[in-house]
């Protein structure tokens, strides 16, 4: 469980360790199918909702139920922002797919349109490293976010314990 003291520790880490890796990059259109929740960062609600969604994802072996997957990378997509990161938004945990046809009941699909992104790489023990990256993103006043759709990719390096890596892509203005 993520506590206030853990979040403060993560915030302290972000003051010295930056995860931004490059300037703007264009990502081409792709599809994701998975499970979702509507949440908000207010009062730590997203932390609870995200933990519950991950538990469902792993517990029900969602990745094995997704048809037409392109690879085994796990994507978390943040979309349908009401305002900015303080408002409500939708979180989807799933896999990239070649088509949104024949989505299983209880699942959802989304097309992420071609857009410009800023890339961040979280390195270290998960989920703490990803939380530190999000703290960095939220505190970055120079990041010109569009709030179209943001996503993380949990690839093969995600499973490397204390040396794990997750890539985060934030949609930005050109």
C-alpha positions in Angstrom: 0.0 0.0 0.0 1.3 3.5 -0.8 1.4 5.8 2.2 1.9 9.5 2.5 5.4 9.0 3.8 6.2 6.8 0.8 4.9 9.6 -1.5 7.1 12.1 0.3 10.1 9.9 0.0 9.4 9.5 -3.7 9.0 13.3 -4.1 12.4 13.8 -2.5 13.9 11.3 -5.0 12.5 13.2 -7.9 14.4 16.3 -6.8 17.7 14.6 -7.7 17.0 11.9 -10.2 15.3 13.0 -13.5 13.8 10.4 -15.8 13.1 12.6 -18.9 15.1 11.1 -21.7 14.5 13.2 -24.8 12.7 16.0 -26.4 9.5 15.6 -28.4 8.9 12.4 -30.4 6.1 11.5 -32.7 4.4 8.2 -31.9 2.3 6.6 -34.6 -1.3 5.5 -34.1 -1.9 2.2 -32.2 -4.6 0.2 -30.4 -4.9 -1.1 -26.9 -7.4 -3.6 -25.4 -7.7 -4.1 -21.7 -9.7 -3.3 -18.5 -10.4 0.2 -17.3 -11.4 2.4 -14.4 -12.5 6.0 -14.2 -10.6 7.7 -11.4 -9.1 10.9 -10.0 -5.9 11.9 -8.1 -7.9 13.6 -5.4 -7.5 12.2 -1.9 -5.3 9.4 -3.2 -8.2 7.8 -5.0 -6.2 6.9 -8.1 -3.7 5.0 -6.0 -6.5 2.7 -4.7 -8.1 2.3 -8.1 -4.9 1.6 -9.9 -3.8 -1.0 -7.3 -7.3 -2.7 -7.6 -7.1 -2.7 -11.4 -3.6 -4.2 -11.4 -4.7 -6.9 -8.9 -7.6 -7.7 -11.3 -5.2 -7.7 -14.3 -2.8 -10.2 -12.7 -5.4 -12.2 -10.8 -7.7 -12.8 -13.7 -4.7 -13.2 -16.2 -6.2 -10.5 -18.4 -3.2 -10.5 -20.7 -4.1 -14.1 -21.8 -7.7 -13.1 -22.7 -6.8 -10.3 -25.1 -7.2 -11.4 -28.8 -5.0 -10.1 -31.6 -2.2 -8.9 -29.4 0.8 -7.5 -31.1 3.3 -8.4 -28.3 3.3 -9.0 -24.6 4.2 -5.5 -23.5 1.7 -4.2 -21.0 0.3 -0.7 -21.6 -1.3 1.6 -19.1 -3.2 4.4 -20.9 -4.4 7.6 -19.2 -7.1 9.3 -21.3 -10.4 11.1 -21.3 -9.0 13.8 -18.9 -11.7 16.0 -17.5 -9.3 18.8 -17.1 -5.7 18.0 -16.2 -4.0 15.5 -13.9 -6.1 16.8 -11.0 -9.4 16.0 -12.6 -11.0 12.7 -13.4 -9.6 10.5 -16.1 -9.8 7.0 -17.5 -7.0 4.4 -16.9 -6.7 1.3 -19.1 -4.4 -1.6 -18.4 -4.0 -3.8 -21.5 -1.9 -4.9 -24.4 -1.3 -3.4 -27.9 -3.5 -5.1 -30.5 -3.7 -5.2 -34.3 -7.4 -4.6 -34.3 -10.3 -3.5 -32.0 -12.6 -6.2 -33.5 -13.9 -8.9 -31.2 -13.2 -7.3 -27.9 -14.1 -9.7 -25.1 -17.1 -8.8 -22.9 -16.0 -6.6 -19.9 -13.0 -5.3 -21.8 -12.5 -2.0 -23.6 -10.5 -0.8 -26.6 -8.9 2.5 -27.5 -7.1 3.9 -30.5 -4.2 6.2 -29.5 -3.9 8.6 -32.4 -0.6 9.8 -33.8 0.7 12.5 -31.5 3.8 14.2 -30.1 5.2 12.8 -26.8 7.8 13.4 -24.2 9.5 10.2 -23.0 10.4 9.4 -19.4 12.1 6.2 -18.2 11.5 4.9 -14.7 14.3 2.8 -13.3 14.4 0.8 -10.1 12.0 -1.1 -7.9 8.4 -1.0 -9.1 5.9 0.6 -8.5 8.0 3.1 -6.6 10.1 4.1 -9.6 6.9 4.8 -11.7 5.4 6.8 -8.9 8.6 8.9 -8.7 8.4 9.5 -12.5 4.7 10.7 -12.2 5.7 13.0 -9.3 8.4 14.5 -11.6 5.9 14.9 -14.5 3.3 16.6 -12.2 5.9 19.0 -10.9 7.4 19.9 -14.3 6.1 23.4 -15.0 7.9 23.4 -18.4 6.1 20.3 -19.7 3.4 21.5 -22.1 0.9 18.7 -21.7 -2.1 18.3 -24.1 -3.9 15.6 -22.0 -4.9 13.7 -25.1 -3.6 10.3 -24.0 -0.6 9.4 -22.0 0.7 5.8 -21.6 3.4 3.7 -20.0 5.0 0.6 -21.5 5.9 -2.3 -19.2 8.1 -4.3 -21.5 10.6 -7.1 -20.7 12.7 -4.9 -18.4 9.7 -4.4 -16.2 10.4 -7.9 -14.7 14.0 -7.1 -13.6 13.3 -6.6 -9.9 15.3 -3.6 -8.5 16.7 -2.9 -12.0 13.3 -2.7 -13.7 12.4 -0.1 -16.3 9.1 1.3 -17.5 8.7 3.9 -20.3 6.2 6.7 -19.9 5.0 8.8 -22.8 3.3 12.2 -22.1 1.4 13.9 -24.9 2.7 17.4 -25.4 2.3 20.4 -27.6 4.8 20.6 -30.5 
